Every structure is written in C-alpha cells, then in structure tokens.
Amino acid sequence: MKFMLIIIITMGSPVIGDKQKTFELQIPQENKETCEKSAKTFKFSLPVISMDARCESRKNNQEPTMQLT
C-alpha cells in the first residue's frame, strides 16, 4: 500500500457552546486513484460535525492510526 487516506472528523461547535473535538483516521490505500476516489466520499459538513479527507504518500513503515485531538 503506497498511499494513506487521511480522514479528519470534527465534532462540536463554538456557536452552540461545545468544545470542538477532532479525530484523525489513517487508512492504507493501494494506489492514488483509489485513495482520491475514497477521499471524495468523506467530504461533508453539517452545523456540528464535518468531515474532510485527503491522500498522502505513505511513509516507510507507516502504520494506520486513529488520533483524538
């Protein structure tokens, strides 16, 4: 797997008094075309949740991860 699909999920909104929480998921993808196609399915925004995605070249021995910030 040569590419990593990075999905950013942001929940909460300062408008309604919630502190924002961000999750980042990294999912291995076989090639750039598949990665970019997958990234398009994860982009949307609502008042209290939004998702964005991008593709990055996978670094040596990079493992999939999930992080909360």
C-alpha positions in Angstrom: 0.0 0.0 0.0 1.6 3.2 -1.2 -0.9 5.9 -0.1 -2.7 6.8 3.1 -6.2 8.1 3.2 -6.4 10.8 6.0 -9.9 11.4 7.3 -10.4 14.4 9.7 -13.7 14.4 11.7 -14.5 17.5 13.7 -17.4 17.4 16.2 -18.9 20.2 18.2 -19.3 23.9 17.6 -18.3 27.0 19.5 -21.6 28.5 18.2 -23.6 26.2 20.5 -21.1 26.2 23.3 -19.5 22.8 22.6 -15.7 22.4 22.6 -14.5 21.0 19.3 -13.1 17.5 19.2 -11.1 16.3 16.2 -10.4 12.7 15.2 -7.9 11.7 12.6 -8.0 8.3 10.9 -5.3 7.0 8.6 -6.3 4.1 6.2 -3.9 2.5 3.8 -4.9 2.6 0.1 -3.5 0.6 -2.8 -2.9 3.5 -5.2 -3.5 7.2 -5.7 -6.6 6.8 -7.9 -8.4 4.6 -5.3 -7.3 6.9 -2.5 -8.6 10.1 -4.2 -11.9 8.3 -5.1 -12.3 7.3 -1.4 -11.5 10.8 -0.2 -14.4 12.3 -2.2 -16.9 10.1 -0.3 -15.8 11.5 3.1 -16.3 15.2 2.5 -19.3 16.9 4.0 -20.2 19.5 6.6 -23.2 20.0 9.0 -23.6 22.5 11.8 -22.0 20.3 14.5 -19.9 17.8 12.5 -17.7 18.0 9.5 -15.5 15.5 7.6 -12.7 16.1 5.3 -10.2 13.7 3.6 -7.0 13.8 1.7 -4.4 11.5 0.3 -0.8 11.4 1.2 2.1 9.2 0.1 2.7 6.6 2.7 6.0 7.0 4.6 8.3 4.0 5.3 6.7 1.5 7.7 3.8 4.0 8.5 1.0 2.1 10.2 -2.7 3.1 10.2 -3.7 5.2 13.2 -6.5 7.0 14.9 -5.9 10.1 17.0 -8.1 12.3 19.1 -7.0 16.0 19.4 
